[in-house]
Amino acid sequence: MARRLLKSPAAAAAAVLASSAFYLFNKQWDPNDLSIVRFGRAAATTAAISYDYITSLQNRQYGTEEYWALKSKIHRRSAERLRDLCCANRGTFIKVGQHLGALDYLLPEEYTSTLKVLHSRAPESSMEDIQQVIREDLGKEVEQLFVSFEKKPQGAASLAQVHKAVLYDGRTVAVKVQHPKVQAQSSKDIFVMEVLLRVVHWLFPDFAFMWLVEEAKKNMPLELDFLNEGRNAEKVTEMLKHFDFLKVPKIHWDLSSKRILTMDFAEGGQVNDREYMRKHSIDVNEISRNLGKMYSEMIFVNGFVHCDPHPGNVLVRKCPKSNKAEIVLLDHGLYQVLNPDFRMDYCRLWQGLIKADMKAVEKYSRRLGAGDLFPLFACVLTARSWTSVNTGISQTPVTNSEHRNVFPTPSDIPTAQESWTWRSAQTPPSTSLRSVIC
């Protein structure tokens, strides 16, 4: 009977499909794992966004109130489509979306405010997936390595999640485990982004964000190598060991691999949590001064700079022994190495900003790649108005307007009005410059 059925091509095809379906069902197959599905979703989103801009604005007079109001609505719709794409494709897409959400100085507010939510919407891997990664990389079951291992992660990010665990010697550790599919999907996702961004650039010649793909190509392999992160953590610990207020969790190399990083568990509140600092009697101004010391040392003295200092990666706490405030620096996957010439130019730029030496501000901003946008660059760098920069930021108190607007408005920068009209249409400064001011 079986032989007669298999002689028919249709029956044979049906048998193959049925067996494949059974196999994929047993493997808990996810259509999101298919590159064609991920590409199709990204292409459809790109097409929808492009079509919206082209058709909605074609009969509107540029520069009118109606034009800007409509463009703001298109920005919002497009940002929501982009956010939904990142949430659906996950992994590298969320990582890039989070980066876009931080570009307040380049992207319209509609994009940044919409994409910022991706910092809190990263997906969690199941405990089965986490156990599988540990089994594959460390060669043992979770129970053999840890007395206890919390199933619910302390936090989940775009590339990994962190679980609290206890070693057999009693020490409490944080175990950072990479999402199992990110490694295989990242290079394909970056290729998809590159293809689609080239299409968008062809449709809109002023669109100048190809550098995002170049940075993703360079940085993603580094961020996916947790051994590299561990080495960076040890390097910065040694480099800044004279700062007794800085703590970097110790790495446990015997329980680490390219996809797993085990380190001492560190508790504390996020650096932007003023209520936590008030409750624990931590001086906000002291923390601010110490952050300045720490980053100045990285930038100007060592030229080795931690590139992801968002609040989730910078914790503050009171040391139980000394009762002194401490800063805990986490996530050392990405560092920027700055050459001596850059560091000297950047130092002289800050001297010019403090002294209101506008010739120096223009000279060193241009040398750092800001070009004719040097007034905008000075305002973004200091989070002060152009008036304050001209007067001298050390001489001028921060105004209420500057408190409300972290980034300058067109009226703040009279010499850069034209460049500010559509903020993301300009090619941003050099890679090293972006890494420092982001």
C-alpha positions as CSV (number, residue, x, y, z in Angstrom):
1,M,0.0,0.0,0.0
2,A,2.8,2.4,1.0
3,R,4.8,1.6,-2.1
4,R,1.8,2.4,-4.4
5,L,1.2,5.7,-2.7
6,L,4.9,6.8,-3.0
7,K,4.8,6.1,-6.7
8,S,2.5,9.1,-7.2
9,P,4.5,12.4,-7.1
10,A,1.6,14.2,-5.4
11,A,1.4,11.6,-2.7
12,A,5.2,11.7,-2.2
13,A,5.1,15.5,-1.9
14,A,2.2,15.2,0.6
15,A,4.2,12.7,2.6
16,V,7.3,15.0,2.7
17,L,5.2,18.0,3.8
18,A,3.4,16.0,6.4
19,S,6.7,14.6,7.8
20,S,8.2,18.1,7.7
21,A,5.2,19.6,9.5
22,F,5.4,16.9,12.2
23,Y,9.2,17.5,12.6
24,L,8.8,21.3,12.9
25,F,5.8,20.9,15.3
26,N,8.0,18.8,17.6
27,K,10.8,21.3,17.3
28,Q,8.5,24.2,18.3
29,W,9.1,25.9,15.0
30,D,8.7,29.6,14.9
31,P,8.0,31.3,11.5
32,N,9.8,34.3,12.8
33,D,13.1,32.3,12.5
34,L,12.7,32.2,8.7
35,S,14.8,34.9,6.9
36,I,12.2,35.3,4.2
37,V,9.5,36.1,6.9
38,R,11.7,38.7,8.6
39,F,12.8,40.2,5.3
40,G,9.2,40.4,4.0
41,R,8.0,42.1,7.2
42,A,10.8,44.6,7.0
43,A,10.3,45.3,3.3
44,A,6.5,45.8,3.8
45,T,7.1,48.3,6.6
46,T,9.7,50.2,4.5
47,A,7.3,50.3,1.5
48,A,4.4,51.6,3.7
49,I,6.5,54.3,5.3
50,S,8.0,55.4,1.9
51,Y,4.6,55.4,0.2
52,D,3.1,57.5,3.1
53,Y,5.8,60.2,2.8
54,I,5.6,60.3,-1.0
55,T,1.8,60.5,-1.4
56,S,0.8,62.4,1.7
57,L,3.0,65.4,1.1
58,Q,3.0,65.7,-2.7
59,N,0.2,68.3,-2.9
60,R,1.2,70.3,0.2
61,Q,3.1,73.5,-0.1
62,Y,6.5,73.2,1.7
63,G,7.0,75.4,4.7
64,T,3.3,76.1,5.6
65,E,1.8,75.3,8.9
66,E,-0.4,72.7,7.2
67,Y,2.7,71.0,5.8
68,W,4.5,70.8,9.1
69,A,1.4,69.6,10.9
70,L,0.9,66.9,8.4
71,K,4.5,65.9,8.4
72,S,4.4,65.5,12.1
73,K,1.5,63.1,11.8
74,I,3.4,61.1,9.1
75,H,6.5,61.0,11.4
76,R,4.3,59.6,14.2
77,R,2.7,56.9,12.0
78,S,6.0,55.9,10.5
79,A,7.7,55.7,13.9
80,E,4.9,53.4,15.2
81,R,5.3,51.2,12.1
82,L,9.0,51.0,12.8
83,R,8.5,50.2,16.4
84,D,6.1,47.4,15.6
85,L,8.6,46.0,13.1
86,C,11.4,46.0,15.7
87,C,9.1,44.2,18.2
88,A,8.1,41.6,15.7
89,N,11.6,40.8,14.3
90,R,13.3,41.3,17.7
91,G,17.0,40.8,18.3
92,T,19.2,43.1,16.1
93,F,16.1,45.1,15.0
94,I,15.3,46.0,18.6
95,K,19.0,46.9,19.2
96,V,19.0,49.3,16.2
97,G,15.6,50.7,17.2
98,Q,16.9,51.5,20.7
99,H,19.8,53.3,19.1
100,L,17.5,55.3,16.9
101,G,15.4,56.2,20.0
102,A,18.5,57.8,21.6
103,L,19.2,60.1,18.6
104,D,17.4,63.1,20.0
105,Y,19.9,65.4,18.3
106,L,19.2,64.0,14.8
107,L,15.7,62.5,14.5
108,P,12.3,64.2,14.9
109,E,10.8,64.0,18.3
110,E,8.0,61.8,17.0
111,Y,10.5,59.1,16.2
112,T,12.6,59.3,19.4
113,S,9.7,59.4,21.8
114,T,8.0,56.4,20.0
115,L,11.1,54.3,19.8
116,K,12.3,54.9,23.4
117,V,9.7,52.3,24.6
118,L,11.9,49.6,23.0
119,H,14.2,49.8,26.0
120,S,11.4,48.3,28.1
121,R,9.9,45.9,25.5
122,A,12.8,43.5,24.8
123,P,11.6,39.9,24.6
124,E,12.5,37.2,27.1
125,S,13.8,33.8,26.2
126,S,12.1,30.8,27.9
127,M,13.9,29.0,30.7
128,E,14.2,26.0,28.3
129,D,16.2,28.1,25.8
130,I,18.4,29.5,28.6
131,Q,19.2,26.0,29.9
132,Q,20.0,24.9,26.4
133,V,22.5,27.7,25.9
134,I,24.2,26.9,29.3
135,R,24.2,23.2,28.4
136,E,25.8,23.8,25.0
137,D,28.4,26.4,26.1
138,L,29.4,25.2,29.6
139,G,28.8,21.5,29.2
140,K,26.7,21.0,32.3
141,E,23.2,21.3,33.5
142,V,22.1,24.5,35.4
143,E,21.7,22.4,38.6
144,Q,25.3,21.2,38.4
145,L,26.7,24.7,38.3
146,F,24.4,26.7,40.7
147,V,22.7,26.0,44.0
148,S,19.9,28.2,42.8
149,F,19.0,29.9,39.5
150,E,16.1,32.3,39.4
151,K,13.8,31.5,36.4
152,K,12.5,35.0,36.1
153,P,15.3,37.2,34.6
154,Q,16.3,40.4,36.5
155,G,16.1,42.1,33.1
156,A,15.9,41.4,29.4
157,A,17.6,43.3,26.7
158,S,17.7,43.0,22.9
159,L,20.6,40.6,22.8
160,A,20.5,38.8,26.2
161,Q,18.9,38.5,29.6
162,V,20.3,38.4,33.1
163,H,19.4,35.8,35.8
164,K,20.3,35.9,39.5
165,A,22.0,32.7,40.8
166,V,23.9,31.4,43.7
167,L,27.2,29.4,43.4
168,Y,28.0,26.4,45.5
169,D,30.5,28.5,47.5
170,G,27.6,30.8,48.5
171,R,28.4,33.8,46.3
172,T,25.6,35.5,44.5
173,V,26.2,36.1,40.8
174,A,24.5,37.6,37.8
175,V,24.4,35.3,34.7
176,K,24.0,37.1,31.4
177,V,22.8,34.6,28.8
178,Q,22.4,35.5,25.1
179,H,19.1,34.9,23.4
180,P,19.8,31.6,21.4
181,K,18.7,32.8,18.0
182,V,20.4,36.2,17.9
183,Q,23.8,35.0,16.9
184,A,22.5,33.2,13.8
185,Q,20.1,36.0,12.8
186,S,22.2,39.1,13.3
187,S,24.3,39.1,10.1
188,K,21.2,38.3,8.0
189,D,19.3,41.1,9.7
190,I,22.0,43.6,9.1
191,F,22.1,42.6,5.4
192,V,18.3,43.2,5.2
193,M,18.7,46.6,6.8
194,E,21.4,47.6,4.4
195,V,19.4,46.6,1.3
196,L,16.3,48.4,2.5
197,L,18.2,51.6,3.5
198,R,19.8,51.7,0.1
199,V,16.3,51.6,-1.5
200,V,15.1,54.4,0.8
201,H,18.2,56.5,0.0
202,W,17.5,56.0,-3.7
203,L,13.9,57.2,-3.2
204,F,14.9,60.1,-0.9
205,P,18.5,61.3,-1.8
206,D,18.6,63.5,1.4
207,F,18.2,60.4,3.6
208,A,21.6,60.0,5.2
209,F,21.5,57.2,7.6
210,M,23.6,54.5,5.9
211,W,26.1,55.0,8.7
212,L,23.8,53.1,11.0
213,V,24.4,49.9,9.0
214,E,28.1,50.5,9.0
215,E,28.1,50.9,12.8
216,A,25.9,47.8,13.2
217,K,28.3,45.8,11.0
218,K,31.3,46.9,13.1
219,N,29.7,46.8,16.6
220,M,27.3,43.8,16.6
221,P,30.0,41.1,16.5
222,L,31.7,42.8,19.5
223,E,28.5,43.0,21.5
224,L,27.7,39.3,20.7
225,D,31.1,38.2,22.1
226,F,30.7,38.1,25.9
227,L,34.3,37.1,26.3
228,N,35.2,40.5,24.8
229,E,32.8,42.2,27.3
230,G,34.6,40.4,30.1
231,R,38.0,41.6,29.0
232,N,36.7,45.1,28.6
233,A,35.3,45.0,32.2
234,E,38.7,43.9,33.6
235,K,40.6,46.5,31.5
236,V,38.4,49.4,32.8
237,T,38.6,48.1,36.4
238,E,42.4,48.3,36.2
239,M,42.4,51.6,34.3
240,L,40.2,53.4,36.9
241,K,41.2,51.5,40.0
242,H,42.2,54.8,41.7
243,F,38.5,55.8,41.8
244,D,37.3,54.2,45.0
245,F,33.7,55.2,44.2
246,L,33.6,53.0,41.0
247,K,32.7,49.4,41.1
248,V,32.8,46.9,38.2
249,P,31.4,43.4,38.9
250,K,34.1,40.7,39.0
251,I,34.0,38.2,36.1
252,H,33.8,34.5,36.7
253,W,35.7,33.1,33.7
254,D,35.1,29.5,34.5
255,L,31.4,30.1,34.0
256,S,31.6,32.3,31.0
257,S,31.7,31.8,27.2
258,K,31.0,33.8,24.0
259,R,27.3,33.6,24.9
260,I,27.4,33.5,28.7
261,L,28.9,36.0,31.1
262,T,28.9,35.3,34.8
263,M,29.8,38.1,37.2
264,D,29.3,39.2,40.8
265,F,25.7,40.3,41.4
266,A,25.4,44.1,42.0
267,E,22.4,45.8,43.5
268,G,21.6,49.5,43.3
269,G,19.2,52.1,41.9
270,Q,19.4,53.5,38.4
271,V,21.4,56.7,38.1
272,N,18.3,58.7,37.0
273,D,16.2,57.5,40.0
274,R,16.2,60.5,42.2
275,E,13.7,59.0,44.6
276,Y,16.0,56.0,45.2
277,M,18.9,58.4,45.9
278,R,16.8,60.5,48.3
279,K,15.6,57.4,50.1
280,H,19.2,56.1,50.5
281,S,20.7,59.6,51.3
282,I,22.8,59.6,48.2
283,D,24.0,63.1,47.1
284,V,22.9,63.7,43.5
285,N,25.6,66.3,43.0
286,E,28.3,64.0,44.3
287,I,27.2,61.3,41.8
288,S,27.2,63.9,39.0
289,R,30.7,65.0,39.9
290,N,32.0,61.5,40.1
291,L,30.4,60.6,36.7
292,G,32.2,63.6,35.2
293,K,35.5,62.5,36.7
294,M,35.1,58.9,35.5
295,Y,34.2,59.8,31.9
296,S,36.7,62.6,31.7
297,E,39.4,60.1,32.6
298,M,38.1,57.6,30.0
299,I,38.0,60.3,27.2
300,F,40.9,62.6,27.9
301,V,43.5,60.4,29.7
302,N,43.0,56.8,28.5
303,G,41.0,57.1,25.2
304,F,39.0,54.0,26.1
305,V,35.3,55.0,26.5
306,H,32.3,53.0,27.6
307,C,29.8,53.5,24.9
308,D,26.4,52.5,26.4
309,P,26.0,54.6,29.6
310,H,22.1,54.5,29.7
311,P,20.5,54.5,33.2
312,G,20.1,50.7,33.2
313,N,23.9,50.3,32.9
314,V,24.9,52.9,35.6
315,L,23.7,52.0,39.1
316,V,24.2,53.9,42.3
317,R,24.3,52.6,45.9
318,K,25.6,53.1,49.4
319,C,28.5,50.9,50.4
320,P,27.3,48.9,53.5
321,K,30.8,49.0,55.0
322,S,32.0,52.6,54.3
323,N,28.6,54.2,53.9
324,K,30.0,56.0,50.9
325,A,28.1,56.4,47.6
326,E,29.3,54.2,44.8
327,I,28.7,54.0,41.1
328,V,28.4,50.5,39.5
329,L,29.2,50.4,35.8
330,L,27.6,47.5,33.8
331,D,27.5,46.2,30.2
332,H,31.1,46.5,28.9
333,G,30.4,45.1,25.4
334,L,31.1,48.2,23.4
335,Y,34.0,50.6,23.9
336,Q,35.4,53.3,21.6
337,V,39.1,53.8,21.3
338,L,40.0,57.5,20.8
339,N,43.2,58.5,19.2
340,P,45.4,61.2,20.8
341,D,44.6,63.8,18.2
342,F,40.9,63.5,18.7
343,R,41.3,63.7,22.5
344,M,43.4,66.8,22.3
345,D,40.9,68.5,19.9
346,Y,38.0,67.5,22.1
347,C,39.8,68.9,25.1
348,R,40.5,72.2,23.4
349,L,36.8,72.4,22.3
350,W,35.6,72.1,25.9
351,Q,38.1,74.8,27.0
352,G,36.7,77.0,24.3
353,L,33.1,76.3,25.4
354,I,33.9,77.1,29.0
355,K,35.8,80.3,28.2
356,A,33.4,81.5,25.5
357,D,36.2,81.4,23.0
358,M,34.1,81.2,19.8
359,K,37.0,81.0,17.4
360,A,38.2,77.9,19.3
361,V,34.7,76.5,19.4
362,E,34.4,76.8,15.6
363,K,37.9,75.6,14.9
364,Y,37.8,72.4,17.0
365,S,34.2,71.6,16.2
366,R,35.2,71.6,12.5
367,R,38.2,69.5,13.2
368,L,36.0,67.0,14.9
369,G,33.7,66.7,11.8
370,A,30.8,69.1,12.6
371,G,31.5,71.3,9.6
372,D,29.1,74.2,9.2
373,L,26.9,72.7,11.9
374,F,29.4,73.7,14.6
375,P,26.8,75.9,16.4
376,L,24.3,73.0,16.5
377,F,27.1,70.7,17.7
378,A,28.1,73.1,20.5
379,C,24.5,73.3,21.7
380,V,24.0,69.5,21.6
381,L,27.3,68.9,23.4
382,T,26.5,71.3,26.2
383,A,22.7,71.0,26.2
384,R,22.7,74.8,26.4
385,S,21.3,77.5,24.1
386,W,23.4,79.3,21.5
387,T,23.1,82.5,23.6
388,S,24.6,80.6,26.6
389,V,27.4,79.2,24.5
390,N,28.3,82.7,23.2
391,T,28.3,84.1,26.7
392,G,30.2,81.2,28.2
393,I,28.6,78.1,29.8
394,S,30.6,78.6,33.0
395,Q,29.4,82.2,33.3
396,T,25.7,81.7,32.5
397,P,23.1,80.0,34.9
398,V,21.0,77.3,33.3
399,T,17.6,78.9,32.2
400,N,14.1,77.4,32.6
401,S,14.0,77.0,28.9
402,E,17.2,75.0,28.9
403,H,15.8,72.8,31.7
404,R,12.8,72.0,29.5
405,N,14.6,71.6,26.2
406,V,17.5,69.4,26.4
407,F,18.3,70.0,22.7
408,P,18.3,73.4,21.0
409,T,15.5,74.8,18.9
410,P,16.0,76.7,15.6
411,S,15.8,80.1,17.4
412,D,18.7,79.1,19.6
413,I,21.0,78.7,16.6
414,P,20.7,81.6,14.2
415,T,23.6,80.5,12.0
416,A,22.3,77.0,11.6
417,Q,18.6,77.7,10.8
418,E,18.6,76.2,7.4
419,S,20.5,73.0,8.5
420,W,18.0,72.5,11.4
421,T,14.9,72.5,9.2
422,W,14.8,68.7,8.7
423,R,17.1,67.4,11.4
424,S,17.8,63.9,10.0
425,A,18.6,65.1,6.5
426,Q,22.1,66.0,7.4
427,T,25.0,63.5,7.5
428,P,26.1,63.3,11.1
429,P,29.6,63.9,12.4
430,S,32.4,61.3,12.2
431,T,32.0,57.9,13.9
432,S,34.3,58.7,16.8
433,L,32.5,62.0,17.4
434,R,29.1,60.2,17.5
435,S,30.4,57.6,19.9
436,V,31.4,60.3,22.4
437,I,28.3,62.5,22.2
438,C,25.7,59.7,22.1
